[in-house]
């Protein structure tokens, strides 16, 4: 594709070299540069793409888009066509859209945003529409899928080049629907700018990512950007039981619909019966048995049902397919083991999510002792650490505080931060075991018969990051080794 077409609609401040150049690929990662590609130099949060222009040229890049005037010195003499723009990060989504011929316009693209529930809703929509006979795409925290083929993922929401590349693959393979998690980071960084959304779903918003956004107000503003971008032919589906739901759609041009358990809404859910095997739900007056547990999952199921109906699926068939679905990986997955012990693995890593999971287990535990094993991630929002510990001690009979992904932080220092949320009673019911494997083993070995053990925080993850080193670690594997 010609460079001049790739840059169509993008305001340039300076252009040096041939503009009718043929471009074979685009990237913002110099390690992925190939002969004939366009390299977009983006100032990053940990590194600056302008520092890698020379490496991109060595790898065969034919052209570079940059924003820093001083970078021209490193470009001169490299044989590169160079185009300067005001903001290369903002230009990247437009460039990607042009290069891949705006594939989102060929799909029914639905974005899911909120603090909790994104993965469950996006994954279940993908499963549902696949079961209805459609070729679908999924862009999620766990993995990306195109018509059943799995592609690994590195972020909840990928960079704009990767997003457009994957959607181009989806469109070319005949996908009709794409369901996508949209994080607040991605919205703030413009990763989804220019995508054409058929609909957007808001789950909830609670304390999270304040290490990045700094204030809760800013966190809300970033989530709201998804709904601000919707067109008149799109739908905005919001959880009206969340107090910030109406804020999300204040400026949207989309048609607004609500789902709810306790307030007025177009789509209603009611919990009829709870058990460890699943929940009996009433969806718009029809009772449906599901293999999901957790009151919050009632909201998630209702969102899936509502979105499917808004996308034109047959209501009765949607209800039938929902009743056949099982939990999403690492989301309230349970393992039954020796001595009647039930272990539950969940991704809950925010105060609200942990509280929701623990309250759910309290509601259905009967006389079983409830034990919680969890930690907090390193190099992330420190303010939630004491709160997480306090919530664990408030709801569980016993607590084992351990490591999550300490990353580059001292795991013992993270645990010390968590201890600040515990009063004397909380300290008395808590153990502190830094080694996560040992913490899980101790929880199981000391549990009374019939206990319920929640292992929270990592869910689907099959790794642990300690001192910056990523090693294999799977909560479910460890529990099965001990319990089965």
C-alpha positions as a printed Julia matrix, in Angstrom:
484×3 Matrix{Float64}:
   0.0     0.0    0.0
   1.25    3.49  -0.85
   2.46    5.63   2.04
   0.38    8.57   0.85
  -2.8     6.5    1.26
  -1.74    5.21   4.69
  -1.34    8.83   5.81
  -4.66    9.94   4.36
  -6.52   12.25   6.76
  -3.48   12.7    9.03
  -2.14   16.22   9.45
   1.6    16.25   8.9
   4.04   18.94  10.04
   6.95   17.93   7.8
   7.63   15.32   5.13
  11.04   14.28   3.83
  11.49   11.69   1.09
   9.22    9.91  -1.37
   5.53    9.9   -0.43
   4.48    7.4   -3.13
   6.55    4.73  -1.41
   5.14    1.19  -1.26
   4.73    0.05   2.38
   4.57   -3.66   3.19
   3.68   -3.48   6.91
   3.41   -1.11   9.87
   4.71   -1.4   13.44
   5.59    0.64  16.5
   8.05   -2.0   17.73
  11.5    -1.77  16.14
  12.03   -5.51  16.85
   9.2    -6.29  14.44
  10.54   -4.12  11.61
  10.98   -5.82   8.26
  12.17   -4.52   4.87
   9.65   -2.08   3.44
   7.73   -1.43   6.66
   6.6     1.84   8.23
   7.91    2.42  11.75
   5.83    4.66  14.04
   8.01    6.2   16.75
   5.8     6.65  19.82
   6.93    8.14  23.14
   6.1     5.37  25.62
   5.64    5.17  29.35
   8.75    3.02  29.87
  10.69    3.73  26.68
  10.6     6.12  23.71
  10.2     4.83  20.18
  12.28    7.75  18.9
  15.3     6.09  20.51
  14.86    3.06  18.24
  14.62    4.74  14.85
  18.17    3.68  13.96
  17.38    0.05  14.8
  14.23    0.23  12.69
  16.3     1.54   9.77
  18.86   -1.24  10.23
  16.03   -3.8   10.09
  14.93   -2.43   6.72
  12.2     0.09   7.57
  11.34    2.18   4.52
   9.68    5.06   6.37
   9.18    6.5    9.83
   6.44    8.6   11.41
   7.72   10.63  14.35
   6.79   13.67  16.44
   9.98   15.01  18.02
  11.76   17.55  15.74
  15.14   16.61  17.17
  14.67   13.05  15.94
  15.31   14.23  12.38
  19.05   14.18  13.12
  18.92   10.41  13.78
  16.84    9.9   10.61
  18.98   11.91   8.19
  21.3     9.72   6.15
  19.44    6.49   6.97
  17.61    6.39   3.63
  14.24    6.66   5.37
  11.22    8.6    4.22
  10.33   10.62   7.3
   7.0    12.17   8.22
   6.58   14.34  11.31
   3.19   14.6   12.99
   2.07   16.53  16.05
   1.3    13.4   18.1
   2.48   10.02  16.84
   0.49    8.12  19.49
  -2.72    9.8   18.32
  -1.8     9.16  14.67
  -1.14    5.44  15.16
  -4.83    4.33  15.26
  -5.6     6.34  12.11
  -2.56    4.9   10.33
  -3.53    1.37  11.4
  -7.12    1.89  10.26
  -5.98    3.11   6.85
  -3.41    0.35   6.35
  -5.81   -2.46   7.28
  -8.77   -0.81   5.47
 -10.79   -0.18   8.64
 -11.8    -3.78   9.36
 -14.0    -2.87  12.37
 -16.51   -1.42   9.88
 -16.97   -4.91   8.44
 -17.78   -6.46  11.84
 -20.48   -6.15  14.49
 -17.97   -4.95  17.11
 -19.14   -4.84  20.73
 -16.92   -3.37  23.45
 -17.22   -4.24  27.15
 -15.82   -1.89  29.77
 -15.97   -1.61  33.56
 -13.87   -2.61  36.55
 -15.21   -6.16  36.86
 -17.03   -8.53  34.54
 -15.41   -7.57  31.22
 -13.8   -10.94  30.57
 -16.86  -12.96  31.55
 -19.27  -10.94  29.41
 -17.04  -10.73  26.32
 -16.14  -14.43  26.5
 -19.73  -15.58  27.01
 -20.92  -13.44  24.09
 -18.23  -15.04  21.93
 -19.28  -18.53  23.05
 -22.96  -17.72  22.62
 -22.74  -16.39  19.07
 -20.37  -19.19  18.11
 -22.94  -21.69  19.39
 -25.57  -19.86  17.32
 -23.56  -20.74  14.23
 -21.62  -17.54  13.59
 -17.91  -17.14  12.97
 -16.77  -14.78  15.73
 -13.77  -12.99  17.14
 -12.81  -12.4   20.78
 -10.29   -9.88  22.12
  -9.85  -10.48  25.86
  -7.57  -10.64  28.87
  -7.28  -14.42  28.65
  -6.65  -14.81  24.92
  -7.75  -13.66  21.48
  -9.8   -15.97  19.27
 -10.68  -15.91  15.59
 -13.25  -18.52  14.55
 -12.01  -20.9   17.27
  -8.27  -20.34  16.69
  -6.44  -19.04  19.75
  -3.91  -16.2   19.67
  -1.99  -15.2   22.79
  -2.55  -11.77  24.29
  -0.34   -9.44  26.35
  -2.83   -6.77  27.48
  -6.53   -6.54  28.21
  -6.74   -4.31  25.13
  -3.96   -4.52  22.53
  -2.25   -1.61  20.78
  -4.12   -0.11  17.78
  -1.91   -1.8   15.19
  -2.44   -5.25  16.71
  -6.17   -4.6   17.11
  -6.6    -3.63  13.47
  -4.4    -6.5   12.32
  -6.48   -9.03  14.27
  -9.75   -7.51  13.05
  -8.49   -7.62   9.47
  -7.87  -11.33   9.97
 -11.38  -11.69  11.43
 -13.04   -9.92   8.52
 -11.02  -11.87   5.95
 -12.0   -15.16   7.6
 -15.68  -14.29   7.51
 -16.24  -13.22  11.11
 -19.5   -11.39  11.6
 -19.15  -10.5   15.27
 -16.26   -9.41  17.47
 -16.51   -9.06  21.24
 -13.81   -7.02  22.91
 -12.72   -6.02  26.4
 -11.92   -2.31  26.53
  -9.73   -1.19  29.41
  -9.48    2.31  30.86
  -5.77    2.35  29.95
  -6.64    1.65  26.31
  -9.26    4.39  26.25
  -6.89    6.91  27.83
  -4.09    6.01  25.41
  -6.34    6.13  22.35
  -5.81    2.46  21.42
  -9.44    2.06  20.28
  -9.72    5.44  18.55
 -11.28    5.11  15.11
 -12.85    1.7   15.72
 -16.48    1.39  14.67
 -18.47   -0.06  17.58
 -21.9    -1.59  17.01
 -22.48   -1.47  20.76
 -20.85   -0.98  24.15
 -21.55   -2.51  27.56
 -20.82   -0.92  30.95
 -20.55   -3.37  33.87
 -19.59   -1.32  36.94
 -16.85    0.92  38.22
 -15.04    0.53  41.54
 -11.65    1.19  43.11
  -8.89    0.11  40.69
  -5.98    1.43  38.61
  -5.57    4.6   40.67
  -1.81    4.08  40.37
  -2.32    5.01  36.71
  -5.33    7.35  36.68
  -4.5     9.02  40.03
  -8.12    9.96  40.8
 -11.43    8.11  40.65
 -12.91   10.99  38.65
 -10.27   10.52  35.96
 -10.86    6.76  35.97
 -14.58    7.37  35.31
 -13.8     9.93  32.58
 -11.65    7.4   30.73
 -14.3     4.68  30.89
 -16.86    7.16  29.59
 -14.81    7.8   26.43
 -16.07    4.54  24.93
 -19.69    5.7   25.12
 -18.84    9.22  23.95
 -17.47    7.69  20.73
 -20.59    5.68  19.82
 -22.64    6.62  16.77
 -26.42    6.96  16.49
 -26.86    3.44  15.13
 -25.02    1.84  18.07
 -26.42    0.71  21.4
 -25.15    1.57  24.88
 -26.06   -1.08  27.45
 -25.44   -0.09  31.07
 -25.81   -1.74  34.47
 -28.26    0.66  36.1
 -27.59   -0.86  39.53
 -24.2     0.89  39.44
 -24.42    4.46  40.7
 -22.11    5.76  37.94
 -23.98    4.1   35.08
 -25.9     7.21  34.05
 -22.67    9.21  33.91
 -21.35    6.88  31.21
 -24.1     7.78  28.76
 -24.53   11.5   29.47
 -23.06   12.5   26.11
 -23.58    9.42  23.99
 -25.39    9.53  20.66
 -26.2     5.83  20.94
 -29.52    4.28  21.91
 -29.36    3.63  25.66
 -30.62    0.41  27.29
 -30.34   -0.75  30.89
 -30.02   -4.09  32.63
 -30.68   -4.47  36.33
 -31.63   -6.62  39.28
 -32.95   -3.88  41.52
 -33.94   -0.85  39.44
 -36.01    0.11  36.4
 -34.55   -1.35  33.21
 -35.39   -2.78  29.8
 -33.71   -6.07  30.79
 -34.32   -7.52  34.26
 -32.68  -10.34  36.21
 -33.75  -11.92  39.49
 -31.99  -14.61  41.52
 -34.45  -17.4   42.3
 -32.14  -19.95  43.9
 -28.47  -20.15  44.92
 -26.2   -23.17  45.34
 -22.58  -24.21  44.85
 -23.65  -26.03  41.67
 -25.17  -22.93  40.06
 -27.87  -20.27  40.16
 -31.46  -20.36  39.03
 -32.17  -16.99  37.42
 -35.24  -15.25  36.09
 -34.4   -13.31  32.93
 -37.25  -11.06  31.87
 -39.66  -13.44  33.61
 -38.24  -16.71  32.23
 -36.45  -19.02  34.66
 -33.07  -20.32  33.48
 -30.74  -22.66  35.35
 -27.09  -21.63  34.96
 -23.81  -23.21  36.04
 -22.6   -19.87  37.36
 -22.4   -18.8   40.99
 -22.22  -15.27  42.36
 -24.78  -12.5   42.48
 -22.54  -10.4   40.23
 -22.64  -13.2   37.66
 -26.39  -12.73  37.57
 -25.66   -9.22  36.28
 -23.1   -10.59  33.83
 -25.53  -13.18  32.46
 -28.21  -10.5   32.11
 -25.78   -8.3   30.17
 -24.98  -11.18  27.81
 -28.68  -11.91  27.31
 -29.5    -8.22  26.72
 -26.64   -7.65  24.27
 -27.56  -10.76  22.3
 -31.17   -9.61  21.99
 -30.04   -6.12  20.94
 -27.86   -7.74  18.27
 -30.92   -9.5   16.87
 -30.5   -13.03  18.26
 -33.59  -15.12  18.99
 -34.52  -14.68  22.65
 -35.57  -18.31  23.29
 -32.44  -19.72  21.67
 -30.26  -17.31  23.66
 -31.82  -18.57  26.91
 -31.25  -22.19  25.89
 -27.59  -21.56  25.08
 -27.02  -19.64  28.33
 -28.29  -22.62  30.35
 -25.65  -24.84  28.69
 -22.67  -22.54  29.36
 -20.03  -23.03  32.04
 -17.78  -20.58  33.9
 -15.04  -18.62  32.15
 -11.47  -19.67  32.99
 -10.43  -18.38  36.4
 -13.83  -16.88  37.16
 -15.48  -18.74  40.06
 -14.11  -22.08  38.88
 -14.44  -24.73  41.55
 -12.66  -28.0   42.31
 -14.16  -30.65  44.59
 -11.54  -32.63  46.5
 -10.9   -35.03  49.33
 -12.6   -34.6   52.71
 -15.44  -32.72  51.04
 -13.29  -29.63  50.5
 -14.29  -27.27  47.68
 -11.66  -24.9   46.25
 -12.78  -21.87  44.25
 -10.37  -20.05  41.93
 -11.25  -16.49  40.97
  -9.49  -13.53  39.36
 -10.81  -11.11  42.02
  -7.98   -8.62  42.52
  -9.86   -5.48  43.5
 -11.58   -4.73  46.82
 -15.03   -4.78  45.25
 -14.43   -8.03  43.37
 -13.0    -9.78  46.43
 -15.93   -8.64  48.56
 -18.44   -9.84  45.96
 -16.85  -13.3   45.74
 -16.62  -13.72  49.52
 -20.18  -12.57  50.08
 -21.35  -15.01  47.42
 -19.57  -17.91  49.12
 -20.98  -16.89  52.49
 -24.5   -17.01  51.05
 -24.14  -20.58  49.83
 -21.64  -22.17  52.22
 -24.12  -23.53  54.75
 -22.07  -24.61  57.79
 -18.76  -24.85  55.89
 -15.71  -22.95  57.11
 -14.66  -20.29  54.58
 -10.91  -19.76  54.02
  -9.51  -17.03  51.77
  -6.04  -17.09  50.17
  -5.0   -13.93  48.32
  -2.4   -11.19  47.93
  -1.89   -7.94  46.03
   0.13   -7.27  42.89
   3.39   -5.36  42.96
   4.01   -2.09  41.12
   0.29   -1.42  41.16
  -2.15    0.67  43.2
  -0.86    0.49  46.8
  -3.89    2.17  48.32
  -6.09   -0.91  47.87
  -3.77   -3.25  49.78
  -5.0    -2.52  53.35
  -8.59   -2.53  52.07
  -8.17   -5.95  50.45
  -6.82   -7.41  53.7
  -9.65   -5.85  55.71
 -12.28   -7.3   53.37
 -10.76  -10.76  53.56
 -10.76  -10.7   57.35
 -14.3    -9.3   57.5
 -15.9   -12.1   55.48
 -13.68  -15.19  55.76
 -13.32  -17.4   58.84
  -9.61  -17.78  58.14
  -7.28  -15.75  55.93
  -3.94  -16.63  54.34
  -2.26  -13.53  52.93
   0.43  -14.29  50.36
   2.07  -13.11  47.14
   0.21  -12.37  43.93
   2.52  -11.07  41.18
   5.05   -9.02  43.17
   6.76   -8.03  39.91
   9.67   -5.77  40.95
   8.52   -5.15  44.53
   9.55   -6.99  47.68
   6.64   -9.41  48.34
   7.14   -9.12  52.1
   6.79   -5.33  51.83
   3.49   -5.79  49.96
   2.23   -8.03  52.76
   3.27   -5.41  55.32
   1.16   -2.86  53.43
  -1.78   -5.25  53.58
  -1.38   -5.77  57.33
  -2.15   -2.09  57.87
  -5.79   -2.87  57.12
  -6.12   -5.5   59.84
  -7.33   -4.85  63.38
  -6.55   -7.2   66.28
  -9.35   -9.59  65.33
  -8.22   -9.64  61.7
  -4.62  -10.33  62.68
  -5.73  -13.19  64.9
  -7.49  -15.02  62.06
  -4.72  -14.39  59.48
  -1.6   -16.24  58.42
   1.13  -14.57  56.37
   2.98  -16.9   54.0
   4.98  -15.22  51.24
   5.39  -18.32  49.06
   2.05  -18.68  47.21
   2.38  -22.43  46.66
   3.05  -22.96  50.36
   0.17  -20.64  51.26
  -2.26  -22.7   49.17
  -0.91  -25.97  50.58
  -1.22  -24.7   54.15
  -4.8   -23.54  53.56
  -5.79  -26.98  52.24
  -3.91  -29.05  54.82
  -5.27  -27.1   57.79
  -8.83  -26.85  56.45
 -11.53  -28.81  58.28
 -13.63  -31.33  56.37
 -16.19  -29.69  54.1
 -14.4   -26.31  54.01
 -14.59  -23.87  51.12
 -11.24  -22.37  50.11
 -11.15  -19.3   47.9
  -7.86  -18.72  46.07
  -8.19  -15.25  44.6
  -6.24  -12.76  42.52
  -4.72  -14.69  39.64
  -7.61  -16.68  38.21
  -6.77  -17.79  34.66
  -3.11  -16.76  34.88
  -0.6   -19.6   34.55
   2.42  -17.6   35.64
   3.85  -15.57  38.51
   6.18  -12.59  38.14
   8.81  -12.35  40.9
  11.75   -9.92  40.63
  10.68   -9.28  37.05
  11.03  -12.97  36.13
   7.94  -14.7   34.74
   7.67  -18.36  35.8
   4.97  -20.98  35.39
   2.45  -20.92  38.24
  -1.16  -22.06  38.07
  -3.44  -21.91  41.14
  -5.73  -24.6   39.68
  -2.85  -27.0   39.01
  -1.56  -26.63  42.54
  -5.0   -27.15  44.07
  -5.58  -30.28  41.98
  -2.2   -31.69  43.05
  -3.13  -31.27  46.71
  -6.88  -31.96  46.63
  -7.34  -34.76  44.1
